[in-house]
Amino acid sequence: MKKNQIDVIAADLLAGRPVDAVSVAERHSIWRLSSLIHRLRARGWPITASQDHGSGLARYSLPAGWEPRTGKLKLPAIPKL
């Protein structure tokens, strides 16, 4: 199954890889990174932005150790009798 663009960016961020428009365009052929970052932030992702001096290129990342809430309750396994 092919991942959609927001899933690709989310996977990069969760893997600890900062993303910027140039690297994402080269790696994934995604051209609207700022729109995807906006949508992830709207879902509660604490994405931070830093700007490279001189180039003006924004680099986005997640705080170390942050994990998204799935919204699903993880139940303990039921032992077999």
DSSP file (Angstrom, degrees, kcal/mol; ACC not computed):
  #  RESIDUE AA STRUCTURE BP1 BP2  ACC     N-H-->O    O-->H-N    N-H-->O    O-->H-N    TCO  KAPPA ALPHA  PHI   PSI    X-CA   Y-CA   Z-CA
    1    1 A M              0   0    0      0, 0.0     2,-0.3     0, 0.0     0, 0.0   0.000 360.0 360.0 360.0 131.3    0.0    0.0    0.0
    2    2 A K        -     0   0    0      1,-0.1     2,-0.2     0, 0.0     0, 0.0  -0.598 360.0-128.0 -78.9 132.6    1.4    3.4   -1.0
    3    3 A K        -     0   0    0     -2,-0.3     2,-0.1     1,-0.1    -1,-0.1  -0.507  21.2-122.3 -76.4 146.5    1.7    5.9    1.9
    4    4 A N     >  -     0   0    0     -2,-0.2     4,-1.8     1,-0.1     3,-0.3  -0.401  32.4 -98.6 -82.3 171.3    0.2    9.3    1.4
    5    5 A Q  H  > S+     0   0    0      1,-0.2     4,-2.2     2,-0.2     5,-0.2   0.861 121.2  52.6 -61.7 -40.4    2.3   12.4    1.7
    6    6 A I  H  > S+     0   0    0      1,-0.2     4,-2.4     2,-0.2    -1,-0.2   0.873 109.0  51.1 -66.5 -34.7    1.4   13.3    5.2
    7    7 A D  H  > S+     0   0    0     -3,-0.3     4,-2.4     2,-0.2    -1,-0.2   0.873 108.5  52.1 -67.2 -37.1    2.3    9.7    6.4
    8    8 A V  H  X S+     0   0    0     -4,-1.8     4,-2.0     2,-0.2    -2,-0.2   0.928 112.8  43.8 -64.3 -45.9    5.7   10.0    4.6
    9    9 A I  H  X S+     0   0    0     -4,-2.2     4,-2.5     2,-0.2    -2,-0.2   0.912 113.1  51.9 -67.0 -42.6    6.5   13.3    6.4
   10   10 A A  H  X S+     0   0    0     -4,-2.4     4,-2.7     1,-0.2    -2,-0.2   0.906 108.9  51.1 -59.7 -42.0    5.2   12.0    9.7
   11   11 A A  H  X S+     0   0    0     -4,-2.4     4,-1.6     2,-0.2    -1,-0.2   0.907 109.9  49.5 -63.6 -42.2    7.4    8.9    9.4
   12   12 A D  H  <>S+     0   0    0     -4,-2.0     5,-2.4     2,-0.2    -2,-0.2   0.939 113.5  46.1 -60.8 -47.2   10.5   11.0    8.7
   13   13 A L  H ><5S+     0   0    0     -4,-2.5     3,-1.6     1,-0.2    49,-0.3   0.913 111.9  50.3 -63.9 -43.1    9.8   13.2   11.7
   14   14 A L  H 3<5S+     0   0    0     -4,-2.7    -1,-0.2     1,-0.3    -2,-0.2   0.787 105.1  58.2 -66.5 -26.7    9.1   10.3   14.0
   15   15 A A  T 3<5S-     0   0    0     -4,-1.6    -1,-0.3    -5,-0.2    -2,-0.2   0.461 122.6-108.0 -80.2  -0.5   12.3    8.7   12.9
   16   16 A G  T < 5S+     0   0    0     -3,-1.6    -3,-0.2     1,-0.3    -2,-0.1   0.608  74.5 139.0  85.6  11.9   14.1   11.8   14.1
   17   17 A R      < -     0   0    0     -5,-2.4    -1,-0.3    -6,-0.2    -2,-0.1  -0.812  49.4-136.9 -92.2 115.6   14.9   13.1   10.7
   18   18 A P        -     0   0    0      0, 0.0     2,-0.4     0, 0.0    43,-0.2  -0.413  23.3-147.1 -63.4 147.4   14.5   16.9   10.4
   19   19 A V  E     +A   60   0A   0     41,-2.5    41,-3.4    -2,-0.1     2,-0.3  -0.916  20.9 174.2-120.9 146.9   12.7   17.8    7.1
   20   20 A D  E  >  -A   59   0A   0     -2,-0.4     4,-2.4    39,-0.2     5,-0.3  -0.934  45.9-100.6-141.5 165.8   13.0   20.8    4.9
   21   21 A A  H  > S+     0   0    0     37,-0.6     4,-1.7    -2,-0.3     5,-0.1   0.843 118.3  48.1 -58.9 -38.0   11.5   21.6    1.5
   22   22 A V  H  > S+     0   0    0      2,-0.2     4,-2.2     1,-0.2    -1,-0.2   0.949 113.8  43.7 -71.2 -48.8   14.6   20.7   -0.5
   23   23 A S  H  > S+     0   0    0      1,-0.2     4,-2.8     2,-0.2     5,-0.3   0.884 115.2  49.6 -65.7 -37.2   15.4   17.4    1.1
   24   24 A V  H  X>S+     0   0    0     -4,-2.4     4,-2.5     2,-0.2     6,-1.1   0.880 110.4  50.4 -69.3 -37.5   11.7   16.3    1.0
   25   25 A A  H  X5S+     0   0    0     -4,-1.7     4,-1.1    -5,-0.3    -2,-0.2   0.912 115.9  42.4 -65.0 -41.7   11.4   17.3   -2.7
   26   26 A E  H  <5S+     0   0    0     -4,-2.2    -2,-0.2     2,-0.2    -1,-0.2   0.919 122.6  37.3 -70.4 -43.9   14.6   15.3   -3.5
   27   27 A R  H  <5S+     0   0    0     -4,-2.8    -3,-0.2    -5,-0.2    -2,-0.2   0.892 137.5  10.8 -76.9 -41.6   13.7   12.2   -1.4
   28   28 A H  H  <5S-     0   0    0     -4,-2.5    -3,-0.2    -5,-0.3    -2,-0.2   0.416  90.8-118.9-123.0  -0.4   10.0   12.0   -1.8
   29   29 A S     << +     0   0    0     -4,-1.1     2,-0.5    -5,-0.5    -4,-0.2   0.882  61.7 149.9  56.3  40.5    9.0   14.3   -4.7
   30   30 A I        +     0   0    0     -6,-1.1    -1,-0.2    -9,-0.1     3,-0.2  -0.914  23.0 177.5-104.7 127.8    6.8   16.3   -2.3
   31   31 A W        +     0   0    0     -2,-0.5     2,-0.3     1,-0.2     3,-0.2   0.576  67.4  59.8-108.7 -12.7    6.5   20.0   -3.1
   32   32 A R     >  +     0   0    0      1,-0.2     4,-1.5     2,-0.1     3,-0.4  -0.436  54.7 148.0-116.8  57.8    4.1   21.4   -0.5
   33   33 A L  H  >  +     0   0    0     -2,-0.3     4,-2.6     1,-0.2     5,-0.2   0.894  69.3  57.8 -60.1 -42.9    5.9   20.6    2.8
   34   34 A S  H  > S+     0   0    0      1,-0.2     4,-2.2     2,-0.2    -1,-0.2   0.857 105.0  52.1 -60.5 -34.8    4.5   23.7    4.6
   35   35 A S  H  > S+     0   0    0     -3,-0.4     4,-1.9     2,-0.2    -1,-0.2   0.899 110.8  47.2 -66.0 -41.0    1.0   22.6    3.9
   36   36 A L  H  X S+     0   0    0     -4,-1.5     4,-2.2     2,-0.2    -2,-0.2   0.885 111.0  51.2 -69.1 -38.7    1.7   19.1    5.4
   37   37 A I  H  X S+     0   0    0     -4,-2.6     4,-2.6     2,-0.2    -2,-0.2   0.911 108.7  52.6 -62.8 -42.4    3.4   20.6    8.4
   38   38 A H  H  X S+     0   0    0     -4,-2.2     4,-2.0    -5,-0.2    -2,-0.2   0.912 109.9  48.2 -58.8 -44.1    0.3   22.9    9.0
   39   39 A R  H  X S+     0   0    0     -4,-1.9     4,-0.9     2,-0.2    -1,-0.2   0.885 111.5  49.2 -66.8 -39.5   -2.0   19.8    8.9
   40   40 A L  H ><>S+     0   0    0     -4,-2.2     5,-2.1     1,-0.2     3,-0.5   0.908 110.6  50.5 -66.5 -41.0    0.2   17.9   11.3
   41   41 A R  H ><5S+     0   0    0     -4,-2.6     3,-1.9     1,-0.2    -2,-0.2   0.888 105.5  56.7 -62.2 -38.1    0.3   20.8   13.7
   42   42 A A  H 3<5S+     0   0    0     -4,-2.0    -1,-0.2     1,-0.3    -2,-0.2   0.763 103.1  55.8 -64.2 -24.3   -3.5   21.1   13.5
   43   43 A R  T <<5S-     0   0    0     -4,-0.9    -1,-0.3    -3,-0.5    -2,-0.2   0.371 130.7 -95.6 -87.8   3.7   -3.6   17.4   14.7
   44   44 A G  T < 5S+     0   0    0     -3,-1.9    -3,-0.2     1,-0.3    -2,-0.1   0.549  72.3 149.9  98.1   8.0   -1.6   18.4   17.7
   45   45 A W      < -     0   0    0     -5,-2.1     2,-1.8    -6,-0.1    -1,-0.3  -0.625  45.3-137.5 -76.0 128.1    2.0   17.6   16.6
   46   46 A P        +     0   0    0      0, 0.0     2,-0.3     0, 0.0    -1,-0.1  -0.395  36.1 172.7 -84.9  62.4    4.5   19.9   18.3
   47   47 A I        -     0   0    0     -2,-1.8     2,-0.3   -10,-0.2    15,-0.2  -0.545  15.8-155.8 -76.6 129.8    6.6   20.5   15.3
   48   48 A T  E     -B   61   0A   0     13,-3.0    13,-2.1    -2,-0.3     2,-0.4  -0.767   1.8-148.7-104.7 153.0    9.3   23.1   15.7
   49   49 A A  E     -B   60   0A   0     -2,-0.3     2,-0.3    11,-0.2    11,-0.2  -0.956  12.8-178.1-122.1 139.4   10.8   25.2   12.9
   50   50 A S  E     -B   59   0A   0      9,-2.3     9,-3.3    -2,-0.4     2,-0.5  -0.959  19.0-137.2-129.3 153.5   14.3   26.6   12.7
   51   51 A Q  E     -B   58   0A   0     -2,-0.3     2,-0.3     7,-0.2     7,-0.2  -0.936  13.0-127.6-118.2 130.2   15.7   28.7    9.8
   52   52 A D     >  -     0   0    0      5,-2.3     4,-2.0    -2,-0.5     5,-0.3  -0.558  33.8-116.9 -70.3 130.2   19.1   28.3    8.2
   53   53 A H  T  4 S+     0   0    0     -2,-0.3     2,-0.6     1,-0.2    -1,-0.1  -0.482  94.3  13.3 -69.4 136.3   20.8   31.7    8.2
   54   54 A G  T  4 S+     0   0    0     -2,-0.2    -1,-0.2     1,-0.1    -2,-0.0  -0.305 125.3  55.5  96.5 -49.9   21.5   33.0    4.7
   55   55 A S  T  4 S-     0   0    0     -2,-0.6    -2,-0.2     2,-0.1     3,-0.1   0.788  87.5-141.9 -88.7 -27.5   19.2   30.6    2.8
   56   56 A G     <  +     0   0    0     -4,-2.0     2,-0.4     1,-0.3    -3,-0.1   0.592  46.7 152.0  76.5   9.4   16.0   31.3    4.6
   57   57 A L        -     0   0    0     -5,-0.3    -5,-2.3     1,-0.0     2,-0.3  -0.619  41.0-135.8 -79.5 125.8   15.1   27.6    4.4
   58   58 A A  E     - B   0  51A   0     -2,-0.4   -37,-0.6    -7,-0.2     2,-0.5  -0.651  14.7-160.9 -82.8 135.5   12.9   26.3    7.2
   59   59 A R  E     -AB  20  50A   0     -9,-3.3    -9,-2.3    -2,-0.3     2,-0.3  -0.980   8.6-156.0-118.1 125.6   13.8   23.0    8.8
   60   60 A Y  E     +AB  19  49A   0    -41,-3.4   -41,-2.5    -2,-0.5     2,-0.3  -0.790  20.2 157.4-107.0 143.7   11.1   21.2   10.8
   61   61 A S  E     - B   0  48A   0    -13,-2.1   -13,-3.0    -2,-0.3   -48,-0.1  -0.961  33.7-117.3-153.5 169.2   11.6   18.6   13.6
   62   62 A L        -     0   0    0    -49,-0.3   -15,-0.1    -2,-0.3     3,-0.1  -0.799  42.0 -94.4-106.5 152.8    9.9   17.1   16.6
   63   63 A P    >   -     0   0    0      0, 0.0     3,-1.9     0, 0.0    -1,-0.1  -0.387  57.3 -88.7 -61.4 145.4   11.0   17.3   20.2
   64   64 A A  T 3  S+     0   0    0      1,-0.3    -3,-0.0   -48,-0.0   -48,-0.0  -0.316 110.6  12.3 -58.8 132.7   13.2   14.3   21.2
   65   65 A G  T 3  S+     0   0    0      1,-0.3    -1,-0.3   -51,-0.1     2,-0.2   0.388  87.5 143.5  84.4  -3.2   11.1   11.4   22.5
   66   66 A W    <   -     0   0    0     -3,-1.9    -1,-0.3   -20,-0.1    -4,-0.1  -0.501  25.1-176.1 -73.5 137.5    7.7   12.8   21.4
   67   67 A E        -     0   0    0     -2,-0.2     2,-0.1     0, 0.0   -53,-0.0  -0.990  25.6-114.6-131.6 142.5    5.2   10.1   20.3
   68   68 A P        -     0   0    0      0, 0.0     2,-0.4     0, 0.0   -24,-0.1  -0.427  28.4-117.2 -73.5 148.7    1.8   10.7   18.9
   69   69 A R        -     0   0    0      1,-0.1     0, 0.0    -2,-0.1     0, 0.0  -0.729  17.6-157.2 -82.7 132.7   -1.2    9.5   20.8
   70   70 A T        -     0   0    0     -2,-0.4    -1,-0.1     2,-0.2     3,-0.1   0.730  25.2-132.5 -83.1 -21.4   -3.1    6.9   18.8
   71   71 A G  S    S+     0   0    0      1,-0.3     2,-0.4    -3,-0.0    -2,-0.1   0.471  70.2 117.4  81.9  -0.2   -6.4    7.4   20.5
   72   72 A K        -     0   0    0      2,-0.0     2,-0.5     0, 0.0    -1,-0.3  -0.856  67.2-126.5-104.3 137.3   -6.7    3.6   20.9
   73   73 A L        -     0   0    0     -2,-0.4     2,-0.8    -3,-0.1     0, 0.0  -0.693  19.5-140.7 -81.0 124.2   -6.7    2.0   24.3
   74   74 A K        -     0   0    0     -2,-0.5    -1,-0.0     0, 0.0    -2,-0.0  -0.778  20.1-158.2 -89.7 111.9   -4.1   -0.7   24.6
   75   75 A L        -     0   0    0     -2,-0.8     3,-0.1     1,-0.1     2,-0.0  -0.638  20.1-109.0 -90.5 145.5   -5.6   -3.6   26.5
   76   76 A P        -     0   0    0      0, 0.0    -1,-0.1     0, 0.0     2,-0.1  -0.363  43.3 -94.1 -68.8 154.0   -3.5   -6.2   28.3
   77   77 A A        -     0   0    0      1,-0.1     0, 0.0    -2,-0.0     0, 0.0  -0.398  35.6-123.5 -67.3 143.4   -3.4   -9.7   26.8
   78   78 A I        -     0   0    0     -2,-0.1    -1,-0.1    -3,-0.1     2,-0.1  -0.797  27.1-125.1 -90.2 123.0   -5.9  -12.1   28.3
   79   79 A P        -     0   0    0      0, 0.0     2,-0.3     0, 0.0    -1,-0.0  -0.386  22.6-118.1 -68.8 145.1   -4.2  -15.2   29.6
   80   80 A K              0   0    0      1,-0.1     0, 0.0    -2,-0.1     0, 0.0  -0.618 360.0 360.0 -81.6 141.4   -5.4  -18.6   28.3
   81   81 A L              0   0    0     -2,-0.3    -1,-0.1     0, 0.0     0, 0.0   0.412 360.0 360.0 -94.2 360.0   -6.8  -21.0   30.8
